[in-house]
Amino acid sequence: MYTILDKKVLSPGVKQIVVSAPLIARKARPGEFVILRVDENGERIPLTIADFDRQAGTVTLIFQEVGATTRRLGRLETGDALSDLAGPLGKPTHIEKMGTVVCVGGGIGIAPIYPIARGMKEAGNRVISILGARTRELLILEQEMKAVSDLVYVTTDDGSYGRRGLVTDVLKELLDSGEPIAEVVAVGPVVMMRAVAETTRPYGVKTVVSLNPIMVDGTGMCGGCRVSVGGQTKFACVDGPEFDGHQVDFAGLMARQRMYAEREKYADNQTYQKEGGCRCRH
């Protein structure tokens, strides 16, 4: 039984749960993820570990309610339990002292970038973080990121908080400033990670992105999470989820992300109708 010990709403549609999972917490490292099922009839979904406490034996998961399973997960309360929680899975982030590291988090991607920024800071790096959100109310973990960063920039699409614009606007300014940047790590929407990679490419700065393709078993057996990196097929669950952003075939990744869009909408509508509503477009 993986009991939910605490639950918070971080922003509209985004929730945080702290789950009792001593064995996972003992081994967890930044960049790794878990596969969970809400109940025995539920689908398996991957979520990056947003935080972990080895002494308390807990892992923190942050998710956005975008489909049937995440909505069901969001309805669980403190004291409820998950049916299954497998992990930690994937390769952890490579962390070492290298100089200045820029951590870019977009939207819900700020959750997985947080433990990476913390790890980089603990290793002795200068950490500059760039956080992006559509609006101020959708920005998450700002204070947590400030606590593990030397400098934090915030951008919003509508200008309601921080700078109006994109994370890549700030990133380009940093690259043009002449400050030596050893590495850029980006986590967020695929289009954002692609934009970050294209921004750093002319400067030759190493850029790592964390991919979130469709995933089923999380152990390399099904091949559902395959991505093309440098012309070679990789499995995000066992070879990643982090890869060289300059080598990722983002067009292929985005095409695969849309493969089951209609089925996902159908499943979401079915779940909502059972509750007396409808998400269908009329």
Number of C-alpha atoms within 10 A of each C-alpha: 12 18 18 21 16 15 19 14 12 17 16 11 14 20 19 19 24 22 26 22 23 18 15 23 23 17 13 22 23 25 25 26 26 22 21 20 18 20 15 10 8 14 13 21 18 22 17 25 27 26 21 24 17 15 9 12 15 24 24 23 21 23 21 18 16 13 17 20 20 18 17 15 20 21 10 15 15 14 12 15 17 18 15 16 19 17 20 22 24 23 18 17 21 13 15 13 15 14 15 20 23 25 27 29 27 27 21 22 23 27 26 25 28 29 23 24 28 20 22 27 22 15 14 13 22 22 26 24 30 24 27 32 27 19 17 18 13 16 23 21 15 15 10 13 26 18 15 22 23 14 14 19 17 23 26 24 17 15 15 14 17 17 17 17 17 21 25 21 14 17 22 14 10 15 15 11 9 8 9 13 19 17 18 23 26 31 26 24 17 21 12 20 25 19 17 26 25 15 18 20 14 8 12 11 17 17 24 25 24 26 24 22 21 21 20 18 16 25 17 18 12 12 18 17 26 21 25 17 17 14 10 11 13 20 23 27 29 16 16 23 25 24 20 16 27 21 15 22 16 19 13 12 19 13 9 17 15 12 11 11 11 10 10 16 16 16 15 21 18 16 19 17 13 9 9 7 11 13 13 12 4 3
